[in-house]
């Protein structure tokens, strides 16, 4: 189970770190990412977040099965929402990555995207639910 939790933790960290980096990037007022160290870093963070979002719901499905969380139907229903939100956020991130130039304004718009915010909120919610259902280490 630790490896499943580690995988999910790494995925969530990549998405959250990307979002935090994007906040800082958006504040820089750059017209493009070419030639800037932060531009190279931005593309790396976006690529990591895209990789993390891909398959995220499947990782959670595995964890829910492994922990035998009940009621299973409600977890499965929510994870279907997570899968859709991850797919939507992934499409937005990939669209931005496909651009030859990424401005601070473009990243500010991505940050404001309901798709990215929905994914972040989904992660926070399911992480807390899983944490609460784990045996206490006290």
N, C-alpha and C positions, 0 to 999 in steps of 0.2 A: 504494500500500500504506500510505503514511503516514496517509492519511485513515481507512482501516480500523482501523489501530492506534490512532489518536487517538480514534476513536469508541469502541472497546473500552476504552481507557484511561479515557475520561470516564465510561463506564458503570460500570466497576469502582470508580473513585474515588467515584462517587455512592453506591454500595452500601456501601462501606467507611466513608465519612464518616457515613452514616446510622447504621450500627452503632455507631460510636464515639460519636456524639451520643446515641444511645439509652442507652448505658452511663451517661453522665453524667446524663441525664434520669431514669433509673431510680433513681439514687442520691439524687435530690432529695426523695423521699418525698411527691410531690404527689398529691392526691386527684383532680385533674383538670387539664386543660390550658387551660381557659377563663380569659381575662384575664392569663395569664402570657406574657411574651415567649418563654420557652423552649417554651411550648405551641405558639405560632405557628411557631416555628422547627422544632419536632418535626414538625408536619404538612408543612412544606416539605421537610424531609429525607426523610420517608416518601414523599411524592409523587415526589420526584426518584428515589428508590431504586426505586419501582414502575415509573416510566418506563424506568429503566435495565435492570431485569430483563426487561421486555417486549422481546423481540427479541434478547436477549443471545446466546443460542445460535446464532441465525441469523447474527449478526455474526461469531462464531467459526467457523461453518461456512464463511463467505466467506473468512476469513483462512486457514484450513486449505487450502482450494482454491487460493487465491492463492499461498501459500508452497509448495504441492505437498508437504505433509508426508506422510511415509510411516511406517509402514503406514497408509494411508488408512482401512482398515476399523476399526482400533482407535481412531483419532481420531473417526470417525463414531459409533462405539459410545459413546464417552465423552461426546461432545457431545449424544447422545440423553439420557444421564443428566443432563447440565447443563440441558438443555431442561426436563426433568421437575422437577428441583430448583428451577429458576428459576420455573416455573409454580406449584409448591407454595409457595415463599416469597412470590411475588406475591399469591397468594390470602390468605395470612396477613396481609400488609401491608395489603392492601385491606380486609380485615375490620376491622382495627384502625382504619384511616382512616374507616371508615363509622360509627364510634362517636361519639356526641355529646360524650363526655367520655373523655379518655385519661389514665389514672392512671399514676403511676410503676410500680405493681405490674403493670399490663397490659403496659407496655413491658418490664419485667423478664421477664415470661413470654414475650414475643415474642423477646427476646434469647436466651432459653434454648431457643427452638424449634429442633428438629432440622432443620426445613426451611430456616430462615435460616442456620444453621451449615453445613448441607450445601452451600448455594449459595456461601457464603464460601470453604469449603474447595475446592470445584470451581474457583472463580476462581483461588485461589492455585496450584492444581495446573496448570491449563492455561496460566496466565501463565508459570509457570516452564518448562513444556515448550516453549512458543513461544519464549521468550527463549533457551533453550539451542539451539534449532534455527536461530536467526537468524545471519547472517554476523557475525563479530566486527568491531567497529569499530576494532580496534587495528592 
